[in-house]
Amino acid sequence: MSEKFEKIFENDVLSKRERVERILNHQPVDRAALHEQLSYNPEVISFYTGKRFEGFNYTVEDVGKVIRKTVDSCFPPRAPIGIDRVIDEYGFIFQNDNWTSWHVSRPFYDVEGACEYLAKRTKKEYGVKAIFNADRARNNYREYMLGLQKLVGDTVIIDYSIGTGFCSVFDSMGLELFTYFYIDHPDVMTEFMEISTENAVRKVHAVADINLSPVVLIAEDFSTKQGPIFSPKFLSKYHYPYVKRLAEAWKSHGIKVINHSDGNYKKAIPDLIACGVDGFYCLEPNCGMDIVELKKNWPEMVWAGGIDGVELMERGMPEEVKKEVRRHIIETNVLNKGGMLVATSSEVNPPIKPENFKAMVDAVGEIINPDLRRSIT
């Protein structure tokens, strides 16, 4: 146990990193661990910093201060992205809205245009492969992670900057056009996934460093509220093999891998487990993803993000939030068996009330493991 560390609660006996590592390894903890993305809610940031903001005029340093006070692990903090309309190198136009953005228009309208666009992206990926410099990638990633660590103190950073590229393809095309595209041009889709994932794996082997963080996130959305968007056959060809390669790369360096998708992906869980991931994040109760049920069905996995971020966190009352947090902690037996991080299912988006976020944090501090406290102290 560390001699000196940053505490969220006065009675903490483990450091944030020790607590998160024990959770990941299914070991007893002094209390449950809190995880969040805290970059998007001005009222929450104002509440914990004591500063008053007009709109989204806070800084990433302000976000870092809130992270240090409230969570054990976090996604990389970011400043508001502004409200500009931007165009990327391929001609996509996006509208920013401080904490989110969306497609305004695409530079193509048909299957052939979509095919040409993805071929351009693949060509660029080939170029990245040709000029890849492992030392430069390692130094850049280390600088990036250490820069974030200065902002968030002892909080564990769960980075998600390296992915297979899968969901970016159908997101860029739109589902209807993408469906026609991959039926007509499966070879173009396969070529992109191969080179994109190869480059991702190459980068992982260059930058992976367990000293920077013991865990990463592979973020590839593929589900709706009703279930996976795509058939098992499609996912077995275009998704799972590439998740497996990326997960194996991280895990070969001793780093745990959490998989992310929105929606109800319950049917895909066995296949994703076969890919070698260690856990899952973003569990939307209103989509049928109850964290207690999931933890009981797959106790060997790590589960995170199960506090309903809409009906409960936006519209509920603090005592209702506390009741749900207590249910998660007690019924998953996280204090004795680890394997669960307390977090919202939606990140702390702007509509979430500060008093409800505070209730979530406070509830975690109210339930401790006295046996672990005695064994350590």
N, C-alpha and C positions, 0 to 999 in steps of 0.2 A: 504494500500500500504506500502511496506517496506521502511524504512528510508534510508537504504544503501544497494546497491546491485551491482552485476557485470553486466556491460553494454557491449553490442555489438556495439551499436550506441550511440552517445553522447546524442541524444534527447529521448532515452528510458525513459519512465515514469513508466513502470511496471517491476518487477523483472522477470527473466526467468520463475520461477515456477508460479507466478501469471498469466503470459501471457499464459502458457501452460494450466493451469487449466481453464482459461476463454475460451480458444479454445475448450477444452473438454466439457465444459458446455454451449457452443453456446452463449457466451456473447461477448460484444464488447471488442476490444483490441486496444492498441496504434499503433501496427503494426502487420503484420503477423508473425507467429513463424516459425523458421527454425529448421528442424530436419535432422540428417544424421548419417551414419556410416562412420567415417573418419579414419579408421585404415589401409587402404589398398593402399593409393596413396603417394609414397615417394615425388613426385614433389609438391603436395599440402602441405604436412607437411614441406618440405623445404621452400616453399614460405612464410608460416606464422611463422616459427620459426627462419628463417634466417640461418639455418644450412645447410651444404652440406652433402649429403648422397651418398654412393656407394651402389647401389642396394637397399636392404631393411634393411640396418643396423641402422634403427632408433629404438627408444624405445617406450614403452607404455606411458611413461611420455611425450615424444614428441607429441604423439597423443593427450594426455590430454590438452596440451597447445593450440593446434589448436582448439579443441572442445570449450574451454573456450572463444576463440576469435570470433567464427563464428556461433555457433548454440545455440538454446534454449533447445533442447532435443536431446538425442543421444542414440544409442545402446551402450552396454558396449564396451569400448575401449579394444583393444588387441594388443599385439606385433606381429610382423611377426612370422609365425610358422616354418620357416626354410624350407629346401629342402630335409629332410630325407624321407626315405621310412620306414613306421612303420607298425607293426602288432598288432592287438588288441587281447583281451582275447578270442574271438571266432575264430580267425584265418583269419580275413579279412586283406588284405594288402592294405595300402593306400600310395599314393604318395603326399607329401606336395610340394607346390610351393610358399612358403612365405605367400601368401594371400588366397590361396584356396587349396583344395585337392580333390582327386578322387580315386575311387576303381581301384586297379590294378588286384586283384583277390579275389574270394570268396572261402570259405572253403567247398563248396558244388556245385553240378552240376545238381541236379535233384530235383523233388518235395519232395521226402522223405528226402533228405538232408536238404532242406529248412525247412521242418516241424520239423526235429530234432533240427535245429538251433533255431527256434522260441520257441520250447518247453524249451530249455535251458534258453533262455532269460526270459521266463515266470517263470521258477523255481527260477531264481535269483530275479525276482520281488517279488515273494512270500517271499523270504528270507528277502528282504528289509522291507516288511510289518511286518514281525515277530519281527525284531529288531529295528523298527523305534522309535527314541527318539525325541520327539517334541522339548524339550529344546535345544538339540544339534543342530537340524535342524535350529531352530530360531537363535541361536547364530552364527552358521556358515553363514547363509544367511545375517544376519545383518553385520557381519564382511566383507563379500564379497561386499555388497552394499556400506558400509561406506568407504571401501578401494577404490572403484571406484570413490566415490564422492570426495575424496581428490584429485584425478587426474583431475576431470572435473569441479571443482569449483561449481558454482550455477546451472550448467546445469542439467536438469531433465534427469534421466536415465530411459530408457524404456527397462526393462529386458525381456528376452525371454527364460530363462533357464528351465522353467517348461512347458512341453508339454504332449500331450496324448500318443505320441509314434507312431501315425498313419503313417506318411509319412516315418518314419525310417524303417518300415517293408518292404514296396514295394521298397524303395531305396536300401535296403540291398540285396534284392533278384533279383532286376531287374524286369521290368514290365511284360515281357513275362512269366518268371518262376512264378512270384507272381500270375498271372492270373490263372494258373493251380493249384497253391497251394491253393488259397482260395476257389476254386470250389471243390477240393478234401477234404480240411480240414477246413471247415468254423468254426468248434468248436474250433480248435486251435487258429485261428485268434480272435474269440470272447473272448476266455479265456484271451489271451494276452491283448486285449484292455480293458477288465474289470479290471484286476489287475493293469495294467500300469496306467490307469486313476484314479483308486482308490488311488494308492500311490501318484499320482500327487496332487489330491484333499487333501489328508491328509497333504502333505507338504505345500500346499497353506494355509490351516487353521493354520498351525504352524508358518509360516513365514510372512504372509501378514501384512504389516504395512504401512499405508498411509503416514506416516511421511517420509518413505524412498523414496516413489514415488507414485504419484497419478494414474499411468497408467502402464499396462504391455502389452506385445504382446504374442499372441498364434500363433506360427509359424508352419503351417502344409501345405506344398505345395501339390496341387492336380490337377493342371491345366496345359494345354499346351497353345500355342498361339490361338488355335482354340476353346478351351473350356475345361470343366472339363474332366479329364482322365477317370473317372468312371461314371457309370449311376446314376441317382437320387436314384434308389432303393438301390444300393450299398452304396452310401454316407449316406442314411437315416439309414442304419444298422450299418456301421462301422466308420462313421465320425461324423455326426451331434450330436448324443446323447452324445458323449464324449466331444466335444467342449462345449456343453451346460453345462455339469457337471462342467467342469473346469472354464468356464466363471462365472457360478453362485457362485462358491467358492470364486473367487476373488471379485466379486461384493458384496458379503455379508459383505465384509470388507471395502466397500466404494471405491474400486479401479476400475477404468475404464479399459475396455478390448478392445484392437485393434486386429483384426484378419488379418493374413498374408497368402497369397499364391502368387506365381508368376503366370504369364499367364492371360488368359481371364476367369475369374470365375463369369462373370456377371449373368449367369443363376442361380448360386448358392446363390447370394446375399440375396434373400428373405428367404431362408432356414437358412442362417447364422444369419440373423437378428433375426429370430425366436429362435435361440440358445441363444440370449441375449447379443451378442457382441455390442460394442458401436461405432465401426468404422472399417476401413479397411486401410491396408498399402500395398504398392507396386502396383502401377497402371501404367501399361505399355501402353502408347498411341498407339504404333505400334501393340498392340494386341486388340485394340478396347476399352481400359479402359481410357477414357478421364475424368479427374478429374472434369472438369466443368459440363459435362453432368451428371456424377454420383452424384455430389452434388445437382444438380437441381432435379434429380429423387428421391433421398433419402436425403432430407435436414436435417433430424433428426440424421443422422450419421456423424461421423468424418472421413475425407478422408485425406490420406497422401501418399506422394511418387509419384507424378504425373508428375514431370519434366523428360522428356525422357533422360535416362542415356546413350544412345548409339548414335543415329543419331544426337541428339542435343548437349549433353554435351561432347561427344568425338570428333565429327566432325563439329559441328557448330561454329558460331562466337559469341563473347561476347554479341553483341547487339541483336542477335537472342535469346540468353538465357534470357536476360533482358525482351525482348518483351513477351516471354512465361510466365515468372514469373509475369509480370504485368497482363497478361490475367487471370491467376489463381486468383490473389488477387482481381482484380476488378470484374470479372464475378461470383466468388463465394460469393462476398460480405462478405468476412471473417472479415473485419475490424468492421463491425456492427453486424454480426451474428455468428462469430467464426466458428468452425466445419471444419477447414482445416489447415494442416501443410504443408509448402513448403519443399519439399525434392525430391531427384532424385528417379527415378523408379528402379535404379540398385545399390544403394549405390555409394560412390565415389571410383570406381574401378580404377586401375592403368592407363588405357588409357585416363581418363578424364583430360582435360587440366586445369592447375591451374587458368588461366585467365577466364575460363568458370565457374569454381566454385566461384571465386571471383565475377563474374558478377551476379551469382545467389544470393549471399549474399548481394551485394550492392543494387540490385534491391529491395530487401525486405526493406532495410533501407530508400529507396527513397519514399515509399508510406506510409504515416502515417494517423492516424485518429485524425484530429484536435479537433473534438468534445470531444473525450475521454481525450485528453490532457488538454482541458479547464476545464473539470469536475473534474479532479484529481488535477491539479495544481492551 
